[in-house]
Amino acid sequence: MKHRITVLCDNTVGPVTGTLGEHGFAALVEHPAGALLFDTGQGATLLANAQRLNKDLHRVGTVVLSHGHCDHTGGLLPLLRICGPRRVLAHPGVFASRYRVKDTGEAIAIGIPYTEEYLQEHGARFDLSREPREVAAGLLLTGEVPHRTDFETGDRGLYSDPVKEHIDLLPDDQSLVIRGERGLTILLGCCHAGLVNTIEAARQLTGEDEVYAVVGGTHLGFCTGSQLEQTIQALRRFRVKKICASHCTGFAAAARLAHEFPGAFQPTAVGYCLEV
């Protein structure tokens, strides 16, 4: 069996009737040795969508958290309650304090909605590391992504405190790299580290230059126009075959990517499936 990615949580739903959308992301990765869950959404749709798509989450041996935002981690508790104890791979900073502060000054807590101790009581077996690591044969977790580009400045509305004293650079952001016959497929949560930084990290870690697909949130909807323009130029240089953008990519950025990469761009909603 090849590696199969199925999107279980996203802001939008695809053609499968009865699936539900929420602001968040989760994807099931089925591989020859089993299955893993990459992110868990906010928690309202994961279990229902998995059932509707005939995906048995009891098969999931490992959960990977891309970063510590509630729209990627909120479904962990419901998963543990239904499926029992699970190994959870994440960065040590996943439980950091996190806020989005609006222009009005209103601060909204957006960090992981449960304490580490509470999740452990419900069966989470956390395995925390900043380093790249192999999750299964052909599956590599990037660990902390080096910030090497000067134009990927990210989302400046995110803070570690509610009074905007410390910008949150999200060092815990990481992605999953799948080695396939056609090249690398990179599964993204929000890609706060930057899409170009993440692709470069994946290529360096694997020693492979060919990038077949990027799948998931790109956060380009929350970044500057200059970052979007330079990201488009970089994607051309990388010759990425499939750009499967979803979640935090945003409508305007997704429309631009669809225009710039006809045939390569694929809207990615709940139910989207890709074999690599």
N, C-alpha and C positions, 0 to 999 in steps of 0.2 A: 504494500500500500504506500502511496505517496503521502506527503504531508497535506492535510486538508484543513483550511482555515474557514470557520463559519462564524459570522458576526452574530452575537446573541443580544447585545445591547448597543443601541445607538440613538441619536436624536431623532432619526427618521426610520420608517419601516419600508420594506420592499413589497413585492407582490404577494407574499404569503399572507393570506387573510388570518386574522386573529392574533397576529403579533402586535406588540406594544412598543412605543417609543418613549424614551426619557433622555434628558441631557446626561450623557455618560457613554461609556464604552466598555465592551467585553467581547472577547473572541475565544472560541474553542479551537484548539489546535490538536487534531488527531494525527498521530504518527505511528510508525510500525510497532513501537513498544508500548503504546497506550494513548493517553490524552492528557493535556494540560489546559488550564484556563488562564488566559492572559487578561487580567483586570476583571472586575465584577460589576461594573455599572454602579448606579446609586442604590440599588437594592429593590426597586419596585417591579422590575421586569425580567430579571435574570432567570428565575425559576419558571415563570410562565412561558417565556419565549423558548427556553430549552425544551420544555414539554411540547410546545406547539411545533417545534422543528424536529421533534423525535430524537433529541440528543440527551443521552443518559449521563447526567453529571456525576453519578456514582462512579463512573469510569475515570474521573479526573483524579490523578494521584498527586498533582502539584498545581498550586496556584501561584502565578507570577503577578506581582503588583508593579506597574510601571512607575508609579509615583504616589505620593500621599495626599491626593485630592479626593474629596468625598464622592465625586462622580465616577471614580474608578475603583473605589474600595468599599463603598457602602453595601454591596451585595455579598461581601465575605461572610458576615454573620448569618444571613439566611442560608447561604450555602452550607456552612458548618452545621447549622441546626438540622438540615435535611439530610446531608450526606455524611456527617460525622467528621472526625479529626482529619486534617489535611496539612501537608507540608506547604509553607508559604514562603516564597523567595521574594526578598525586597532589599532595598538599600537601608542602611542604619538610620537615615534621616526621614524615613517614611512617616514617623509619628510627630514630626516637627509641627509647631504652631503655624497656621496658615490663614490668611485673610485676603479677600478682595475688598479694596476700599474704593467706593464710588467717588465721583467728583463732588458730591454733596457732603462727603465726609462719613457717610454711613459705612460701617465695617461689617462684612459678612464673613463668618467663619466658614472656611471651605476645606479644612483639613479632614483627615480620616475620622469618622464620627464615633469611634470607639477607642478605648485605651488598649494598649498592648496586653495588659493583664486580663482585661475582660474577654478579649478574643482568645487568649490562651485558655481561659476557663472553659470556653466553648469548643476547644479542640484545635486551635491554630498552633502549629508547630513552626515558629518563625526561624528562618535561616537567613540572616542579614549579612550582606557583604557589599562593599563598594567595587569589588573587582569583577572583571568578566569571568564567566563560568559556563561550562557546558551543562545544559539541563537534561538533554538526552542526545542520542546519536543524531547529528545533523542540526541540533538546536543549541544556539549560543546566546546567552544573555550578556548584553554589552557592559553591564555595570555602569559606573559613573562615566558620562561621555565628556571627553575633553572639549573645551570651547576654543576652537582655533580660528573660526571666521570672525572678521571684524564687523560684519553687517547683521549677524543674527543676534540682535539685542533683546528679542523676546517680548513678553507681555509685561509692561511696566506698571500694571495695576495690581500686582500681587505683592503682598507684604508678609513679613513674619510677625507683625504686631498690628493692632487695630488703629494705631495713631501715625502710621506711615513713616516710622523712623528707620526701618530696615527693609530694603527691597528683598523679596524672596527670589533667589536665583535658581531654586529647585535643583540642587545638586543630585537629588535622588532620582531624577528622570533617567529612565533606561528603556531599551527596546529589545525585542527578541529577533534574532537573526536565524533564518532557516536556509541551510545549504541545499540547493536543488540542482538538477541536471542543467537547468537553463540559467543558473546564476543565483544570486542571493535574493531572498525575499525578506524584507524588514517589516516587522509588525510593530506599529507605533501606538502608544497610549495617547498622549497629547504632543509629544515631541517638543517639550519645552526647551530642550537642549539645542534645538534647531535641526531642521531636516538635513541640511548639508553637513553639519557637524556629525550627525548620527550616521549618515551614509558613509562619510569618511572613516568614522570609527569602525563600522562594520567591515569595510574593505581592508582596513589595516589589521583588524583582529583575525580575519580569515585568510588574508593573503590573496583574496579573489577580487578582481576589478569589476566583473560583470554583475550589474544589479538588475534583476528581472522585475521585481515589483516592490513598491512600498504600499503598506496597507494600514489604514487607521487615521487617527487625528494628527493634523500637521500644525495646528495652532496658528496658521497663517491668517485666520480671520481676526486675530487679536494683535497682529504685528504691523509694522509700518509698511507703507507702499514700497519703499525702497527695499525692504527685506523680501517682499514678494517678488519684485522684479529680479533681484539678484538670485533668488532661489530658482526662478524659472530658467535663468541662464545656466545655472549649475545643473539642473535636471537635464537640460539639453546636452551638456558635456558628458554627464553620466550615461546618457542614452538609456534611461529607464524605460522598460517595455510596458509596464502597467503602473498607473498612478491611481490607486484605489483610496481616494480621500474621503474622510467622513468626520463626524463629531465636531471638533473645534475648528475645522477648516473654514467654515463659514460660507454663506451663499455666494458672496461677491468673489472671494478667492477661488471657490470651486468653479464658478462660471468662467473665471479667467483661465484656470488650468484646463478646463474643457475646451476652451477656444484655442489655447496655445498647443495642446497635445491631443488633437483629434484622433480617436482610435485607441490612444493609450490611456486616456482618462476614463475612469469608471466610477460613477457614483456608488457609494458603498453604504448600504443601510442594513437593518436587521434582516437576516436571512441570506445575505450575500455569502457566496461560497467560492473559494479559490483553491484549486489543487496545484501544488508546486513540487 
